[in-house]
Amino acid sequence: MKTISPIWFLKNPIDPEHKEYVLLDYLKSISKNLNSDNCYSILRSVSKIIKVLNDFRQLKKPSEHTLKLVNKEDLKFLMDFRFDRLSTDEQNEIINIIEASLETLYEYSEICLELLKEEESKIKVFKIQSRYNNESEKSVNSGILIIRNMITDDIIAYYWQGAVTLKTSEGNKEICVLKRIHLKNKKYSMNYEFIYHEILEEFSIEKKVSPELYVVEIYENFDENSEIYKLAKEKFIETIS
């Protein structure tokens, strides 16, 4: 599969036809193996390209986000690049390239989204009120997550904590942290409340805290490297956000 420089649209030659070829050639490359198993990662790659283009369209210079994506060669190019030093024709060409590229990428994203919807239909995320937790207690924005493979009945458990502040160069960001819980019994048994009770017995949690219980069911066989598994965790994080 081919790769594309984050600043492909700025490099010479600044020619709309050439840039259209570069972009379509890249999309053709990643489309060869496009299916429900990899649509999520491909969509994320396309989204990164879209973000870089939109950032430049707005700022008329590479954003801090873009600078983190480029290699040393591209970074050196950007150190000497100034949009305002270009001729009016060159500036207009770049803007036209960005607009045309965004249109193409949005159309391509729609294809990925259709496949993604099929994958999302195989994922169920829901909260369970157990007798081991108390709805009336003040939420601590944390809890237990059980991910179940509905084909094999394998289960994976996490302790999750939401709204954790992470300091980045772009400012503070709130993230959800998932910490793996290693279980003695890794198969679904009896019901989720029984599994939850076993987790509380194994996992060191203050007795005064009753963590919220969420379940993710995946109706497709998967392993921890599968795209659907990554997508399921993303959907869970969206649910609690």
C-alpha positions in Angstrom: 0.0 0.0 0.0 1.3 3.4 -1.0 1.8 6.3 1.4 1.4 10.0 0.9 3.2 12.9 2.4 1.1 15.1 4.7 2.1 18.1 2.6 1.8 16.4 -0.8 -0.4 19.3 -2.0 2.3 21.9 -1.4 5.3 20.2 -3.2 6.3 21.0 -6.7 4.9 20.8 -9.3 1.9 22.9 -8.1 -0.3 21.6 -10.8 -4.0 20.6 -10.2 -3.9 17.7 -12.7 -0.7 16.3 -11.2 -2.1 16.6 -7.7 -5.3 14.9 -8.7 -3.2 12.0 -10.1 -1.2 11.8 -6.8 -4.3 11.7 -4.7 -6.2 9.3 -6.9 -3.2 7.0 -7.1 -3.0 6.9 -3.3 -6.7 6.2 -2.9 -6.5 3.5 -5.5 -3.7 1.9 -3.6 -5.5 1.8 -0.3 -8.8 0.7 -2.0 -7.3 -2.5 -3.3 -7.9 -4.3 0.0 -10.8 -2.1 1.3 -13.3 -4.2 3.2 -15.2 -4.2 6.5 -12.1 -5.5 8.3 -9.9 -2.4 7.5 -12.4 0.4 6.7 -11.9 1.9 10.1 -8.1 2.3 9.8 -8.4 3.5 6.2 -11.1 6.1 7.2 -8.8 7.4 10.0 -6.0 7.8 7.4 -8.2 9.7 5.1 -9.5 11.8 8.0 -5.9 12.8 8.7 -5.4 14.0 5.1 -8.7 16.0 5.3 -7.6 17.6 8.6 -4.3 18.7 7.2 -6.0 20.2 4.1 -8.7 22.0 6.2 -6.0 23.4 8.6 -4.0 24.8 5.7 -7.1 26.2 4.1 -7.9 28.1 7.3 -4.5 29.1 8.4 -2.7 29.5 5.1 0.3 27.7 6.7 0.9 24.2 8.1 -0.6 23.7 11.6 1.2 22.4 14.7 -0.7 19.2 14.0 0.8 18.9 10.5 4.3 19.6 11.7 4.1 16.6 14.0 3.2 14.3 11.1 5.9 15.2 8.6 9.4 13.6 8.3 12.7 15.4 8.4 12.7 16.0 4.7 9.2 17.6 4.7 10.0 19.6 7.8 13.0 21.1 6.1 10.8 22.0 3.1 8.3 23.7 5.4 10.9 25.7 7.1 11.6 27.5 3.8 7.9 27.5 2.7 5.9 30.7 2.9 2.4 30.9 1.3 2.5 34.7 1.2 5.7 34.6 -0.8 4.1 32.7 -3.6 2.7 34.4 -6.7 -1.1 35.1 -6.8 -1.4 32.4 -9.4 0.4 29.8 -7.3 -1.7 30.7 -4.2 -4.9 30.3 -6.2 -3.6 26.9 -7.6 -3.0 25.6 -4.1 -6.4 26.7 -2.9 -8.0 25.1 -5.9 -6.0 21.9 -5.3 -7.2 21.8 -1.7 -10.9 22.4 -2.6 -10.9 19.7 -5.3 -9.0 17.2 -3.1 -11.4 17.7 -0.2 -14.4 17.0 -2.5 -12.7 13.8 -3.7 -11.8 12.7 -0.1 -15.3 13.4 1.3 -16.8 11.3 -1.5 -14.3 8.5 -0.7 -15.1 8.8 3.0 -18.7 8.1 2.2 -17.7 4.7 0.8 -15.8 3.9 4.0 -18.6 5.1 6.2 -21.1 2.6 4.5 -18.7 -0.2 5.3 -18.2 1.2 8.8 -22.0 1.2 9.4 -22.0 -2.5 8.6 -19.3 -3.1 11.2 -21.0 -0.9 13.8 -24.2 -2.9 13.4 -22.2 -5.9 14.9 -21.4 -4.0 18.0 -23.7 -3.4 21.0 -22.8 -1.1 23.9 -25.0 -0.9 27.0 -24.9 -0.2 30.7 -26.0 -2.8 33.3 -27.4 -1.8 36.7 -26.1 -4.5 39.1 -27.0 -5.2 42.7 -23.3 -4.7 43.3 -23.4 -1.1 42.3 -25.6 1.7 43.4 -27.4 4.1 41.0 -27.8 6.6 43.8 -24.1 6.9 44.5 -22.3 10.0 43.2 -20.7 9.1 39.8 -16.9 8.8 39.9 -16.7 8.7 36.2 -15.1 5.3 36.2 -16.1 1.7 36.1 -15.8 -1.8 34.7 -16.0 -2.6 31.0 -16.6 -6.2 29.8 -16.0 -6.9 26.1 -17.6 -10.2 24.9 -16.8 -12.1 21.7 -20.3 -13.4 20.9 -18.9 -16.1 18.6 -16.4 -17.7 21.1 -17.8 -16.3 24.4 -14.3 -15.0 25.2 -14.3 -12.0 27.5 -11.9 -9.1 28.0 -12.2 -6.8 31.0 -11.0 -3.3 31.6 -11.1 -0.8 34.4 -12.0 2.5 32.8 -11.7 6.1 34.0 -13.1 9.0 32.1 -12.3 12.7 32.0 -8.6 12.2 32.7 -6.7 15.4 31.8 -3.7 14.9 29.5 -1.3 17.7 29.0 -0.2 18.1 25.3 1.6 20.7 23.3 -1.9 21.7 21.9 -3.3 22.2 25.5 -5.0 20.0 28.0 -7.2 17.3 26.6 -9.7 15.0 28.4 -9.3 11.3 27.6 -10.6 8.0 28.8 -8.1 5.6 30.2 -8.6 1.8 29.9 -6.6 -0.4 32.2 -6.6 -4.2 31.4 -7.9 -6.5 34.1 -6.4 -10.0 33.8 -9.0 -12.6 34.6 -8.8 -16.1 35.8 -11.9 -17.1 33.9 -11.8 -15.6 30.4 -15.0 -17.1 29.2 -18.6 -15.8 29.6 -20.4 -17.7 32.3 -23.9 -17.4 33.8 -24.5 -13.7 33.4 -22.8 -10.3 33.4 -23.6 -9.6 37.0 -21.8 -12.8 38.0 -18.7 -11.8 36.0 -18.9 -8.3 37.5 -18.9 -9.8 41.0 -15.8 -12.0 40.1 -14.0 -9.0 38.7 -14.7 -7.0 41.9 -13.3 -9.9 43.9 -10.1 -10.0 41.8 -9.6 -6.3 41.1 -8.4 -4.1 43.9 -11.2 -1.5 44.4 -12.2 0.4 47.5 -15.3 -1.2 49.0 -17.0 2.1 49.3 -16.8 2.6 45.5 -19.2 0.7 43.2 -17.9 1.1 39.7 -20.4 1.5 36.8 -20.7 -1.6 34.6 -20.7 -1.4 30.8 -20.8 -4.3 28.4 -19.7 -4.3 24.7 -20.9 -7.3 22.7 -19.2 -7.9 19.4 -21.1 -10.2 17.0 -18.1 -11.2 15.0 -15.1 -13.3 15.8 -12.1 -11.1 16.6 -8.7 -10.8 18.3 -7.1 -7.8 19.9 -5.6 -6.7 16.6 -8.9 -6.7 14.8 -10.3 -3.5 13.5 -13.7 -4.2 14.9 -12.2 -4.6 18.4 -10.6 -1.1 18.1 -13.8 0.3 16.7 -15.8 -1.2 19.6 -13.6 0.5 22.2 -14.0 3.8 20.3 -17.8 3.4 20.4 -17.7 2.7 24.1 -15.6 5.8 24.7 -18.2 7.8 22.7 -21.0 6.3 24.8 -19.6 7.5 28.1 -18.3 10.8 26.9 
